[in-house]
């Protein structure tokens, strides 16, 4: 069984332009959600082209963070879930 892919919180924060604290507080939540929504667009090109939607951590980070693309609703929410889970774990 393979080990889970670590979430790159620094790359995510750079992608959304967030430079605030990494502590799990309500203020951090508000700031991160606002930055995520403002910088990572909704994109359903893969759905329209019949490409599979991959929701694993590596695929989400590759597409939305490293390739700087947007994502379908499940991709958006999956990436945000991974990011929020990484706050305060460092």
C-alpha positions as CSV (number, residue, x, y, z in Angstrom):
1,X,0.0,0.0,0.0
2,X,1.4,3.4,-1.0
3,X,1.8,6.2,1.5
4,X,-0.4,9.3,1.1
5,X,0.9,12.2,-0.9
6,X,1.8,15.1,1.4
7,X,0.0,18.3,0.8
8,X,2.2,21.2,-0.2
9,X,0.7,24.0,1.9
10,X,3.4,26.5,0.8
11,X,2.7,25.9,-2.9
12,X,-1.0,26.2,-2.2
13,X,-0.6,29.5,-0.3
14,X,1.6,30.8,-3.1
15,X,-1.0,29.8,-5.7
16,X,-3.8,31.7,-3.9
17,X,-1.6,34.6,-2.9
18,X,-2.1,34.0,0.9
19,X,0.8,35.1,3.1
20,X,-1.0,35.2,6.4
21,X,-0.6,33.0,9.5
22,X,-0.9,29.2,9.1
23,X,-2.7,28.8,12.4
24,X,-6.2,27.1,12.3
25,X,-8.3,30.1,13.3
26,X,-11.6,31.5,12.1
27,X,-9.7,34.5,10.7
28,X,-7.4,32.2,8.7
29,X,-10.4,30.2,7.4
30,X,-12.1,33.4,6.2
31,X,-8.9,34.7,4.5
32,X,-8.1,31.3,2.8
33,X,-11.6,30.7,1.5
34,X,-11.7,34.2,0.1
35,X,-8.3,33.9,-1.6
36,X,-9.2,30.4,-2.9
37,X,-12.5,31.6,-4.4
38,X,-10.8,34.7,-5.9
39,X,-7.8,33.0,-7.5
40,X,-8.7,29.5,-8.6
41,X,-11.5,29.7,-11.2
42,X,-14.3,27.2,-11.8
43,X,-13.4,25.2,-14.9
44,X,-15.3,22.4,-16.4
45,X,-13.2,21.9,-19.6
46,X,-12.2,18.3,-18.7
47,X,-15.9,17.4,-18.1
48,X,-16.9,18.8,-21.5
49,X,-14.0,17.0,-23.2
50,X,-15.0,13.7,-21.6
51,X,-11.7,13.5,-19.5
52,X,-11.8,11.8,-16.2
53,X,-12.0,13.9,-13.1
54,X,-9.3,12.8,-10.6
55,X,-9.9,13.7,-7.0
56,X,-6.8,12.2,-5.3
57,X,-4.5,14.6,-3.6
58,X,-1.7,14.4,-6.1
59,X,-4.0,15.0,-9.1
60,X,-5.6,18.0,-7.4
61,X,-2.3,19.6,-6.5
62,X,-0.9,18.9,-9.9
63,X,-3.8,20.4,-11.8
64,X,-5.0,23.3,-9.6
65,X,-1.7,24.3,-7.9
66,X,1.3,23.4,-10.1
67,X,-0.4,23.7,-13.5
68,X,-2.4,26.8,-12.2
69,X,-5.6,25.6,-13.8
70,X,-9.1,25.9,-12.5
71,X,-11.3,23.1,-11.3
72,X,-14.7,21.5,-11.4
73,X,-16.7,21.8,-8.1
74,X,-15.5,18.5,-6.7
75,X,-11.9,19.4,-7.5
76,X,-12.3,22.8,-5.9
77,X,-13.8,21.4,-2.7
78,X,-11.3,18.6,-2.6
79,X,-8.3,20.9,-2.8
80,X,-9.8,23.3,-0.2
81,X,-10.4,20.3,2.1
82,X,-6.8,19.2,1.8
83,X,-5.5,22.7,2.4
84,X,-7.6,23.3,5.4
85,X,-6.5,20.0,6.9
86,X,-2.9,21.1,6.5
87,X,-3.3,24.3,8.4
88,X,-1.9,23.9,12.0
89,X,-0.4,20.5,11.3
90,X,3.2,21.8,10.7
